[in-house]
């Protein structure tokens, strides 16, 4: 059923890394549309409403300026979920869809409990015709589940079933293709906007919103299932390139080649291109591993076991790379890191974000803690409380850390700078490619370290000549 009414009010359920920035840009580019972002997490909403824009819960370059322009005008953040849904012509579902940890499909399938809960809340609270848009990354054919829940609330309804006369819904898929750290630029100048659906009027209503700033040829229209699968496939292909170049990096180290030279050589091939050929500690973030595991699960479900094994190998190699780096650190430091101080420079999964989900630093740090290392961790945007949650281990103050070093138990503490982290350290590990790590004063850092000291540059961002001139031994990923 088509309803050609224009979209004047938008509700986004979920105020995270996707919902917040995406709605901010829509509000900025569409001042005539009222946009409300809702979330049950009162602390998060309070942070979005903080007068100090530097305290927004999501760090993205340029996000503070966008929010500052339209917050209070036509961009609102609220915990009042039901009224926002009731007032909305269009509702984005932008909630978390993590990998299941137990039950059927544990370790691979997506946990859709919040998507289902959101769909039920939309079914209960909406009024009139509502366009419901999947923004979260979802398994193929999840829209069927959403549609089934919404359909039960449509029409006149049976007595006592809780449905309201006059409700109707159109379900669309509109996956995000954002790279954290460049999300605002990606939203303002997207490669493409993908809209999947079966209701052409609803599709055009959403397309009209993006058409405020996106060229018509960049707005792609598909069916629902193609749209959902396109998101999983895009992330799988990007992650596969990272695992591929990291496998070659290990080969380069063994043979004397340089992975940066190899990447430059193959990147000039127009069939391959230069992007996502940067060797490092592996991929992280909220999407890559989750989406590939989801693809593995779906391929197995449909009996495509060889395809499932292929994509599983991409994840396996990513984990291997992180364990390999931790083992390499132990081996270079005379076979043991027990009681030794290690400076960890960077904890976010990439630069220009405070997101640590599936960050390579987590697995590497856990391995080193298991070996008894004393870690001093510095990241310019990640707080100590988040590091503690990710490592599953409380921070140990410096004085207590010194005592524990003798026990053989690993510990960690937060540092406020690279130089504080490096004080009396046996090695420094660069695990996130923050710009400041490319310009460190290695002479000053080396002066505070315990000699002989190492730098393990898992991102290949440090000035190699400056590191060696400071008397430090250097390992760079992919360098033989």
C-alpha positions in Angstrom: 0.0 0.0 0.0 1.5 3.3 -1.1 1.2 6.6 0.8 2.7 9.6 -1.0 2.8 11.9 2.1 6.1 13.8 2.4 8.5 13.0 5.2 8.4 15.8 7.8 9.5 14.0 10.9 12.1 11.4 11.4 12.8 9.2 14.5 16.0 7.2 14.8 16.1 4.4 17.3 19.7 4.1 18.5 22.1 6.9 19.3 25.4 5.1 18.6 28.2 5.5 16.0 25.8 5.2 13.1 22.5 6.8 14.3 24.0 9.9 15.8 26.3 11.1 13.0 23.8 10.0 10.2 20.9 11.9 11.8 23.1 14.9 12.4 24.0 15.2 8.7 20.4 14.6 7.6 19.2 17.3 10.0 22.0 19.6 8.8 21.1 19.1 5.1 17.3 19.0 5.5 16.4 21.9 7.9 12.7 21.5 7.1 12.7 18.0 8.6 12.5 17.5 12.4 14.9 14.7 13.4 14.8 13.0 16.8 17.3 10.4 17.9 16.1 8.2 20.8 17.9 5.8 23.0 17.1 4.1 26.4 20.6 4.9 27.6 20.1 8.1 29.5 23.8 8.7 30.0 24.4 8.5 26.2 21.5 10.9 25.5 22.8 13.3 28.1 26.2 13.3 26.4 24.6 14.1 23.1 22.9 17.0 24.7 26.0 18.3 26.6 26.5 22.0 25.9 30.2 21.2 25.6 30.4 19.7 22.1 33.8 18.1 22.9 32.0 15.7 25.2 29.8 14.0 22.6 29.7 10.3 23.1 31.0 9.6 19.6 34.3 11.1 18.4 34.3 11.9 14.7 36.2 14.8 13.1 33.7 17.5 12.1 30.8 15.9 14.1 30.8 18.6 16.8 30.3 21.3 14.2 27.4 19.6 12.5 25.7 18.9 15.8 26.3 22.4 16.9 24.6 23.8 13.8 21.3 22.0 14.2 20.9 20.6 17.7 17.9 22.3 19.3 16.7 23.6 15.8 15.7 20.4 14.1 18.0 17.8 15.7 16.9 16.4 19.1 18.2 13.7 21.4 15.8 12.1 23.8 15.0 9.1 25.9 11.2 9.6 25.2 11.0 6.8 22.6 7.3 6.3 22.3 6.3 9.9 21.5 9.1 10.2 19.0 7.9 7.1 17.1 4.2 8.2 17.3 5.2 11.6 15.7 7.4 10.1 13.0 6.7 9.7 9.3 9.9 7.7 9.0 11.7 5.6 11.6 15.3 4.4 11.2 16.3 1.3 13.1 19.9 1.8 14.1 20.4 -0.4 17.1 23.3 -2.8 17.9 23.3 -6.2 16.2 26.3 -8.0 17.8 27.3 -11.6 17.2 25.4 -14.1 19.3 27.4 -15.5 22.3 25.2 -18.5 23.0 22.4 -20.6 21.5 21.8 -21.5 17.9 24.5 -19.8 15.7 26.6 -18.7 18.7 29.9 -17.1 17.5 28.6 -16.5 14.0 24.9 -15.4 13.7 23.7 -11.9 14.6 21.8 -11.3 17.8 18.6 -9.6 16.5 16.9 -9.1 19.9 17.2 -5.3 19.7 16.0 -5.2 16.1 12.9 -7.2 17.1 12.3 -5.2 20.2 12.5 -2.0 18.1 10.2 -3.3 15.5 7.6 -4.3 18.1 7.9 -0.8 19.7 7.3 0.8 16.3 4.3 -1.5 15.7 2.8 -0.5 19.1 3.5 3.3 19.0 3.3 4.4 15.4 0.3 6.2 14.0 -0.9 6.3 10.4 1.5 5.2 7.7 5.2 4.8 8.8 8.2 4.1 6.6 10.5 1.8 8.6 14.1 1.8 7.5 16.7 -0.8 8.5 19.9 1.1 9.1 21.7 -1.5 11.2 23.8 -4.2 9.4 21.5 -7.2 9.2 21.4 -10.7 7.9 19.7 -11.3 4.5 15.9 -11.5 4.8 15.7 -9.9 8.3 13.2 -7.5 6.7 10.8 -10.4 6.6 10.9 -10.5 10.4 10.4 -6.8 10.7 7.6 -6.9 8.1 5.8 -9.7 9.9 5.9 -7.9 13.2 4.6 -4.7 11.6 2.0 -6.4 9.5 0.4 -7.8 12.7 -0.2 -4.3 13.8 -1.8 -3.1 10.5 -5.4 -2.5 9.6 -8.4 -2.8 11.8 -7.1 -5.6 14.0 -8.9 -8.2 16.0 -10.6 -7.3 19.3 -8.1 -7.4 22.1 -5.0 -8.0 20.0 -3.6 -4.5 20.7 -3.5 -3.3 17.1 -4.7 0.1 16.1 -7.0 0.8 13.1 -5.4 2.8 10.3 -1.8 1.7 10.9 0.3 0.7 7.8 4.0 0.3 7.1 6.6 0.1 4.4 9.9 -1.5 5.1 13.1 -0.4 3.5 16.8 -1.3 3.7 19.3 1.6 3.8 22.6 0.2 5.0 25.4 2.6 6.0 28.8 2.5 4.3 30.7 4.7 6.8 34.3 4.4 7.7 34.9 5.4 11.3 37.2 8.4 11.5 35.8 9.8 8.2 32.1 9.3 8.9 31.1 12.9 8.4 32.9 13.2 5.1 31.5 9.8 4.0 27.9 11.0 4.8 28.4 14.4 3.2 30.1 13.0 0.1 29.0 9.3 -0.2 30.2 6.9 -2.9 26.6 5.8 -3.1 23.4 5.6 -1.1 21.7 2.2 -1.3 17.9 1.9 -0.8 16.3 -1.5 -1.0 12.5 -2.1 -0.9 9.3 -3.2 -2.6 7.2 0.0 -2.2 8.3 2.5 -4.9 6.6 5.4 -3.2 8.5 4.7 0.1 11.7 4.3 -1.8 11.3 7.7 -3.4 10.4 9.3 -0.1 13.7 8.2 1.4 15.6 9.0 -1.9 14.1 12.6 -1.8 15.7 13.1 1.6 19.2 12.1 0.4 18.6 14.1 -2.8 19.0 17.3 -0.8 22.8 16.8 -1.1 23.5 13.5 -3.0 23.5 13.4 -6.8 20.7 11.3 -8.4 23.1 8.9 -10.0 24.6 8.0 -6.7 21.3 6.9 -5.2 20.9 3.2 -6.0 17.7 1.3 -5.8 17.5 -2.5 -5.3 15.2 -5.1 -3.8 15.3 -5.6 0.0 17.4 -8.8 -0.1 20.1 -7.3 -2.5 20.4 -4.3 -0.3 20.9 -6.3 2.9 23.4 -8.7 1.2 25.3 -5.7 -0.4 26.3 -4.4 3.0 27.6 -7.8 4.2 29.5 -8.3 0.9 31.1 -4.9 0.9 32.5 -5.5 4.4 33.6 -9.0 3.6 35.5 -7.9 0.5 37.3 -5.0 2.4 38.2 -7.3 5.2 39.5 -9.9 2.8 41.9 -7.4 1.3 43.3 -6.6 4.8 43.8 -10.3 5.6 45.4 -10.8 2.2 48.0 -8.0 2.6 48.7 -9.1 6.2 49.5 -12.6 5.0 51.9 -11.2 2.4 53.4 -8.9 5.2 54.3 -12.0 7.1 55.9 -13.5 4.0 57.8 -10.3 3.4 59.3 -10.4 6.9 60.4 -14.0 6.3 62.0 -13.3 2.9 63.5 -9.8 3.1 60.9 -8.1 1.0 59.0 -4.9 2.0 55.2 -5.1 2.1 54.9 -1.4 1.5 56.8 -1.7 -1.8 54.8 -4.8 -2.7 51.5 -3.0 -1.9 52.6 0.0 -4.0 53.5 -2.2 -6.9 50.2 -4.1 -7.0 48.1 -1.1 -6.1 49.1 0.6 -9.4 47.2 -2.2 -11.2 43.9 -0.7 -12.2 42.2 -4.0 -11.6 43.3 -4.0 -8.0 43.7 -0.4 -6.9 45.6 1.0 -3.9 43.0 1.0 -1.1 42.9 -1.4 1.9 46.4 -2.6 1.1 48.0 -1.2 4.3 49.5 -4.0 6.4 48.9 -3.8 10.1 47.6 -5.6 13.2 44.4 -6.7 11.4 40.9 -5.3 11.1 38.7 -4.3 13.9 35.6 -2.2 14.5 31.9 -3.1 14.8 31.3 -4.4 11.3 34.0 -6.4 9.6 34.3 -9.5 11.8 30.6 -9.5 12.8 29.5 -9.3 9.2 31.9 -11.9 7.9 30.9 -14.4 10.6 27.2 -13.6 9.8 28.0 -14.4 6.1 29.7 -17.7 7.2 26.7 -18.7 9.2 24.3 -17.9 6.4 26.4 -19.8 3.8 26.4 -22.8 6.1 22.7 -22.5 6.6 22.1 -22.7 2.9 24.5 -25.6 2.5 27.4 -23.6 0.9 30.0 -25.1 3.2 33.0 -24.4 0.9 31.9 -20.8 0.6 31.5 -20.6 4.4 35.0 -22.0 4.9 36.5 -19.5 2.5 35.1 -16.5 4.4 35.9 -18.1 7.8 39.6 -18.2 6.7 39.5 -14.4 6.4 38.6 -14.1 10.1 41.0 -16.8 11.2 44.0 -15.1 9.5 43.0 -11.8 11.1 43.2 -13.4 14.6 46.4 -15.1 13.6 48.0 -11.8 12.7 47.3 -10.4 16.2 48.5 -13.4 18.0 51.6 -13.4 15.8 52.5 -9.8 16.8 52.2 -10.6 20.5 54.4 -13.7 20.1 56.9 -11.7 18.1 57.2 -9.1 20.9 57.8 -11.9 23.4 60.4 -13.5 21.2 62.4 -10.2 20.5 62.4 -9.3 24.3 64.6 -12.3 25.1 61.8 -14.8 25.1 59.9 -13.3 28.1 57.9 -10.2 28.9 57.1 -11.3 32.5 57.5 -8.2 34.8 58.6 -6.1 31.9 57.0 -2.7 31.2 55.6 -2.2 27.7 54.2 1.1 26.3 51.1 0.5 24.2 50.5 3.5 21.9 46.9 3.4 20.7 44.0 1.3 21.7 41.1 2.4 19.4 40.7 0.1 16.4 41.8 2.9 14.1 42.7 6.6 14.2 40.2 9.4 14.6 37.7 7.4 16.5 37.1 6.4 20.2 35.6 3.1 19.1 37.4 0.0 20.5 35.0 -2.7 19.3 37.1 -5.7 18.1 40.2 -3.5 18.2 43.4 -5.4 17.4 44.9 -3.9 20.5 42.5 -5.9 22.7 43.7 -9.3 21.6 47.4 -8.3 21.5 47.2 -6.7 25.0 45.4 -9.8 26.4 48.1 -12.0 25.1 50.8 -9.9 26.6 49.0 -9.7 29.9 48.7 -13.5 29.9 52.5 -13.5 29.5 52.9 -11.4 32.6 53.6 -8.0 31.0 53.0 -4.7 32.8 51.3 -2.5 30.2 51.1 1.3 30.1 48.4 2.2 27.6 48.0 5.6 26.0 45.2 6.5 23.5 44.2 10.2 22.9 40.5 9.4 22.8 39.8 6.1 24.6 39.2 6.4 28.4 40.5 4.0 31.0 37.1 2.7 31.9 36.6 1.5 28.3 40.0 -0.2 28.2 39.1 -2.0 31.5 35.9 -3.3 30.0 37.6 -4.5 26.8 40.5 -6.2 28.7 38.2 -7.6 31.3 40.7 -6.5 33.9 40.8 -3.5 36.3 43.5 -0.8 36.0 46.3 -1.2 38.5 47.9 2.0 39.8 51.6 2.5 39.0 52.8 1.8 42.6 50.7 -1.5 42.7 51.9 -2.4 39.3 55.5 -2.3 40.4 54.7 -4.7 43.3 52.8 -7.0 41.0 55.6 -7.2 38.4 57.5 -9.5 40.8 54.5 -11.9 41.0 54.5 -12.7 37.3 50.9 -11.5 36.9 50.1 -9.2 34.0 48.7 -5.7 34.8 47.9 -2.5 33.0 47.5 1.2 33.7 46.4 4.2 31.7 48.9 6.8 30.6 48.2 10.4 29.7 50.9 10.7 27.0 53.2 8.5 25.0 56.1 9.8 27.1 54.4 8.7 30.4 53.7 5.3 28.8 57.3 4.9 27.7 58.9 5.8 31.1 61.1 2.8 32.1 59.6 0.7 29.4 61.4 -2.1 27.6 59.5 -1.6 24.4 56.8 0.6 22.7 54.1 -0.9 20.6 52.3 1.3 18.1 48.8 -0.3 17.6 46.7 2.6 16.3 47.9 4.9 13.5 47.2 8.2 15.4 49.0 11.1 13.6 50.9 12.1 16.7 52.8 8.7 16.7 54.3 9.6 13.3 55.9 12.7 14.8 57.1 11.5 18.2 60.4 12.8 19.5 62.1 9.4 19.7 65.2 10.8 21.3 63.2 12.1 24.2 61.2 8.9 24.4 64.3 6.7 24.3 65.9 8.6 27.1 63.3 7.4 29.5 63.2 3.8 28.4 65.2 0.8 29.7 67.9 -0.3 27.3 68.2 -2.2 25.1 64.7 -1.0 24.0 62.5 -1.9 21.1 59.8 -0.2 19.0 57.2 -2.5 17.5 55.5 -0.5 14.8 52.4 -2.6 13.8 51.1 0.3 11.7 54.3 1.3 9.9 53.8 5.0 10.8 56.9 5.9 12.8 59.8 7.6 11.3 62.1 4.6 11.0 65.3 6.7 10.6 64.5 8.7 13.7 63.7 5.6 15.8 67.1 4.0 14.9 68.9 7.3 15.4 67.6 7.3 18.9 69.3 4.0 19.5 66.1 2.0 19.5 65.7 -1.4 17.8 62.8 -1.4 15.3 60.4 -4.0 14.0 57.9 -2.7 11.3 55.1 -4.9 10.0 55.9 -6.4 6.7 59.5 -5.3 6.6 62.1 -8.0 6.1 
